[in-house]
């Protein structure tokens, strides 16, 4: 009798566990069903809205759209799959080139910044600012007629500058500046006879000849202008 009672208790316990498992399963299923209902309630309005938009768009297309055209387009896409793959490969390669160009651009930018900083330290920008001030003064101080006259005589000016920069002319100018800077004896030490004795110096005679040629050139230019 005791054994039967123990067996009965075991069966009741097993049945209780099964009922609990079924209850838990039912609760889970109820929860999933509730979540599905909530999802359905959220999705159905969106689907209805998409269908309405699709109908409206197709209504705007009207008779210009046909199902056969859609099938034809799909067949062409499938038939040209290798072309699409090639295009994707080119896009990927282009993206790689873009990344490399971006990296190279950053390097070039850094080099440009360093070079500009070097120019700033060397004074190039300050020199450019001072040069711009010179240009502003030229524009302010010179009229249009002055600029036209400069343009008319630019060839003569360039020829004069070219002749003045010849080695012998530059050496002559340097010697003249050096001679002007030399100390001249007092007036009592420079007599007329001393000056006359200097005429016997070949260098003095050549210098006087150059001075006479200069005076002749100035007189000839004066006569030309008159």
Secondary structure, DSSP 4 states (H G I P E B T S, - for coil): -HHHHHHHHHHHHHHHHHHHHHHHHHHHHHHHHHHHHHHHHHHHHHHHHHHHHHHHHHHHHGGG--HHHHHHHHHHHHHTHHHHHHHHHHHHHHHHHHHHHHHHHHHHHHHHHHHHHHHHHHTHHHHHHHHHHHHHHHHHH--HHHHHHHHHTHHHHHHHHHHHTSHHHHHHHHHHHHHHHSPPPPGGG--HHHHHHHTTSHHHHHHHHHHHHHHHHHHHHHHHH-
